[in-house]
Amino acid sequence: MSTTPREPTTIGENTHLPNLRHLRAVEAVGRHASIGKAALELRLSQPAVTQAVAKVEASLGRSLFERHQKGTCVTRTGEVYLSRVRRFLDQCDAAFIAVTSGEPGRARYVTSVQVRGLIAISISTTFSQAAHVSGISTSSLHRTLRDLEALVAQPLYTSSPMGLRMTDTGATLARRLALALREMDAALDEISSLDGSESGKILIGALPMSGAYLIGAAIARLTERFPKARVVVTNAPYAILFNSLRNGGIDMIFGVLRRPDWDMEITEIPLFTDPYCVIARSGHPLAQKHDITRSDLLGHDWIAPGQGTPRRREYDALFEGQDQRPNMLIETSSMSTIRAILACSNRLALVSRHEVEIDEQLDLLTVLPWTPSFPPATKGISIRSNWLPTPIQRQFVSILKESAQALERDS
């Protein structure tokens, strides 16, 4: 049986996921503007469809439709909600097509409990942990997953000495369903915005050396304009944030653009260029020189960038072909760690120029008079190609673009 390492997926902490059959009933009523036509398509009675719509409306505390003698009209709330419901159902269908050799019909039989159960298993190592995450009892979770495996006619997970492991099929299905679930999060945020309450959330992944001042200023401007907006920033290496973005765990990655060539799901939006520079503590002996040579750089110990990062490639290129290389006993991509070590030594470090502007202003670090021979890093945001941002998320992206343009003008 083929297995894949577990990728981090998330279940929205407040995700509202009604009965999926009720959602399909709501979608059909909206598409046909008729409860009767929806009932015929779904092969249900009209009272059953009416009851399904009523339950979804009750859970939202909103009316999705207005009933008239000539048919059923969608309210403004209904338009917003149906747009997200359709995206959610389309992604659920696509998820099952991906794992069942092109049979979308099976998605119509999946339940909300099965969706939450599978996602919980994908982020857990034991059934008891998954039961806690999903809010389903352990015995019910076992039964739920067996039913889902019967539906797709393939195993979704296996036990190992290290705990539960997802099969390729299980990992693919869980990832795609987790992405679909984000549409239901967005639906609630967009409905709230109809009342003028911009209280949605933005999940940002920030790379080391991404430009903390720029992202911080953009967040400050957003929350000043929309005090109820919730912003969650996760700082992690690229590989972790890349997986989290593809799984729906975050909405965007901010920092150096470095999408792998094989990926077809992520879109990169360049915002600004950030040149590299060599930094040292304030008062460093090299800070008094008017021109720094490679020999000067070789004469000091360094804090090297982490392996696999763009800065590490430029660092290695800086000393390529030299008989001598700097003494490199420390590797880190943490700006706070670099700052602390430089303050106590004569070491040097290669960083992004905009990342140390505040340190310069506070006279904590100094940028040495050295001009790199390699091009600046291109920084921006990485998003899912089919991402449809909520109003608050669109506002943040707009503010971020404005801030980056101002930064480029002032550079």
N, C-alpha and C positions, 0 to 999 in steps of 0.2 A: 504494500500500500504506500503510495507516494504521500509524503508529508512536507509541509513548509513551516519554517520558523514563524512563530506568532508575530503578527504585525499589530501595533497598537491601534485599536478602534475604540470608539467611545459611545456611550449611551447618554444622550442629552439628559442632564440632571433633572430638568423639568419638562422633558419632551412629552407633549400631549399626543398620544397615538390612539385614536378611537378604534373600534372594531373595523377591520379592513373591509369587510363586506358592507358595512354602513358607509364607508368612504366611497366605495364603488357605486353605491346607490346614489349618494349625493352627486358624484361626478356625472352619472347618467342623467339625473334629473336636470342638472345644469346644462348639459349638452343638448338635450332634447327640448328643454323648456316645458317639460310635461312629465307628470308623475306616471300617467298611464303608459306613455311610450317607454319610459325607463323601466317600468314593471314588465312590459313585453320583452324588452331586450334582455333583462336579467332573469326572466322566467320566474318572477315573484308576483305575489298579489299586490294590488295597489295599497291596501292597508299595511302590508309589510314594508313597502318602500316609504310610505308616509311615516311609519314608526322609526325607520332607520334615520330619516332626515331629522325627525324630532329629537332623537337621542343625540345626534351630533350637534344640533343647535343648542340643546340644553347644556351639553358639556362646554360649549363656547360661551354661553350666555348671550348669544347673538342670533338674529334671524338671517338665514342665508337666502331665503326665497320669500317672495310675496305672491300669495295665491289670488288669482283672478279667474273670472268665468272663462276667459279666452286662453288661459294657460298659467304657467308658473314663471314669474320673472325673478331674475337674480338681483339681490340687493348689492350695494357697494361692498359690504363685508363679504357677501357671497362671491363676488368677482375676485377679490383678493385671495380668499380661502381656496376657491376652486383652482386658481392658477397654480398654487403650491400643491394642492392635492393631485392635480394632473401630473405635475413633475414627479411627485412622490410615486404615484402608481406606474408611470412610465419607467422610472428607474427600477422599481421592483420587477416589472416585466423583463427589463433588460438584464437584471441580475439572474433571473431564472433561465433566460435564453442562453446566457454565458455558461451555465453549468448543466444544461439539459439538452444540449445539441439542438438548440433552436426551437424549443417548445414553450412559448410564452404562456400558454393556457394554464400551466401548473401554478403560476403565481396567483391565480384567482382563488386558489384554495388555501393559501397561506394565511395564518392568523397573526394578530398583533402579538400574542404571547409567544409564538414561534420566532417572530422577528427579534423580540427582546431577549428571548432565551439563547438564540444563536449568537447574538452579539455579546451577551454576557459570557458565554463559553469561550469566545474568541479572545477575551481579555483576562481570562482566569486560568488558574492552574489546577483547580479542583472543582468538583460539582458543588460542594458546600459554599465555596467562594462565589461561584457563578449564581447560585440561588440567592445569595445575599445581594449581589449586584442587581439582579433582575427583579427581585421581590417575589420570586416564585419558589414554592417549597421544593426541596430536593427531589422528592418522589414525582412531583408534577413536572419538574424540569426534565427528568429522565424520560418520562412519557412524551413530553412535548418534542424533545429532540428525536426520539424514535419515530414519531409521526412525520416530522419534517424529513428525516432520512428516507422514509417510505415514499414521500411525495417526490423527492428528487431522484429516488432509486439509486442513491450512492451514499457511502459513509461520509460523514461530515467531520468526525473527530476520532481520535484513537487514544488509548491510555498508554503511557510510557512510564519508566522509572522516574522521569522528571516531571510527571503530571500529565494533564490533558494536552494533546497536540491536535491542531487542526489539519485536516487533509487539504490538498490543493483545492478541492471543491468547496470544502467548508470555509477556508480562508477567503476565497474569491467571493462566495455568497455573503459572508459576514461583512466584508469590506464594502461591497456594493449596497447592501441593505443599510449599513451605518451611514453611508452617504445619502441614501434616500431619506433616512430619518431626519437629517438636517433640514429638509424641506418643511417638515412639520414644525420644527423650532422656528424657522423663518416665518411660517404662516402666522404664528401667534404674535411675533414682533411686528409684522406688517399690519395686522388687525389693530394692535395697540396704537400704531402710528396714525390710524384714521381718526382717532380722538385728539390728535395733536400731541400725544405723549410719546416722544422719542426715547423709549426705554429699552431698546433692543441691545443685544450684546455683540461684541466683536472679539474673535479669538485670534490672536496674533502670535506667530512664531518669530522670534528675533534671533538672528545669528550672531555669534561673537564678532566683534568689530563691525557691526552692521551700521552704526551711526546712531548711538544712543540719544544724542541731543536732538536729532531730527525727529526720530520716532516719539521721543518724550514730548517735544514741543507740539507735535501734531495731536497727540492724545490729550494734552492739556487744552488745546484749542477746541477739540471736539467736546470734552466734558464741560468746558465753560459755556459752550453754546447749547449743549444738551445735558443738563445736570444728571438726568436719570439714565444716561447711557452707561452700559457696563462694559469695561474693557479688560480682557484677560491676556496677559503677555507671558509667553513661555520662552525661556532662553535655553537653547540646546544646540548641539552640533547639527550640521545640515542633514545627515542621514536620518536622524530621528525626526526632525521637522518635516522632511520630505515625505516620509511614510505617514506621518500624522496628517499632512495636508491631503494626501491621496485617500486617506481613510475617513476624512471628514472631521478629524479631531481639532483642526484649526482652519481658519478661513484664508489665511495668507501667510507667506514667509516674507520677512523684510530683511534685506541684506544683499550680499554679493549674488549675482545671478549665475547659477552653475547647474542648470537642469541637465541631467544625463541625456545623451543623444537618443537613447532607446525609448524615452518616455514620450507618449502621445497625449497624455491627459492633463499636463500642466502648461499653462501659458505664463510667460514672463513679461513684465512691463518695466522697461528701464526708466529710472527716475533721475539719476545723476551719476556723474563719475567722481571717483574718490582716489586721488593719487596716493602712492605709497610714500612713506618717509621713515627715516631712522630717528628714534627718540632716545633720550638719556635723561638722567635726573638734572634738575636745575643746578647749575654750577659745575657741570661735568667738564673735565679738562678739554674735551674736543669742542665744547660750545664756544670757546674763544677763537677758534680758527675760522678763517674766511672761506676756506675751501677744504672739503673733506675728501681724502683720497681712499682708494681701496686698501692701501697699506695701513691707513689710520683705522679703518674698520676691522682689519685683521688683527690689530694689536689689542683688541679688547674681547672679553668674554661676552657671549650673547644669550638672550632668551629666544629660543627658536619657536616659530609657529608650529602648531600641531600637525602631525602627518596627515596628508591628504587634503589639506586646505589650499586655496589659491595662494595665500601668503607664503606657505611653505615652498611652493614651486618657485616663487620669485626669490625667496631667500636662498634656495639651493642654486638658482641661476646666478645670483649675485657673486658667488664664490666659485662658480664652475671654471674648471681649467687651472685653478690655482694650486700650487704645490702645498701651500699651507691653508688650513681652514680654521675658523675660529673655534675656541674651546666651547663646546655646546653641551652642557650638562643639564640644562633646564628646558623643557618644552611645555608650552601652554598657549591656549587661545583665549584665556581669561584676561580681560583688560584690568580688572581689579588686582589680579595676581601680578601681572606685569608691573603695574604702578607701584605696588608694595615692594617688589624686589628691586626695581630701579632706584627707588628712594634710598635704599640701603647699600648700594653698590655702584660700581662704574660700568656695569653691564649696558649693552645696547639692545634694542629691539626694533623690528620692522613692523609697522602698523599702518593703518589707514589715516590719512591726514585729518579728516573731519572728526575722527574719534578722539583726538587729543586737544581739541580747541579749548575746552574748558580747563583742562590741566595746564595748558599754557597760560591762560588768563589768570589762573590761581598761582602761577609760578611754581608748580609742582614738577612739571616736566618741560623739557626743551626739545625743539625740533632742530636737528643738526643741519648745517648748510651743505646738504648733499642732494644731488638731483638724480633720481632713478633713471635707468636706461630702458626700463620696461613700461608698458602702458598702464594707465590707472585702472582700478577696478570699476566695473559697471555695477551699480547697485540699484535695487528697485524692489518690486514685489512679485512674488510667484503666486498664482491663483489656479484653481481648477478651471479647465477650459469651459466647462458648462455651468460655472458658478453664476447664479443670479443673486446679486447682493440685495439685502433689505435696504430701506431708506437710510437707516443709520450707518450701514456699512458703505453705502454709496457716498454719504457725506464724509466719512473718514478717508476714503480713497481720494476724494476731491481735495480735502485739506492736505493730505500727504503730498499730492502732486503740486499743489500751490507752494508748499513749504520747500519742496525739492527745487522748483523753478527759481524761487528766491535765493536758495543756496547757490545754485549755478550762476545766477547773476552777480552775486557778491564775491564769487571766487576769483 
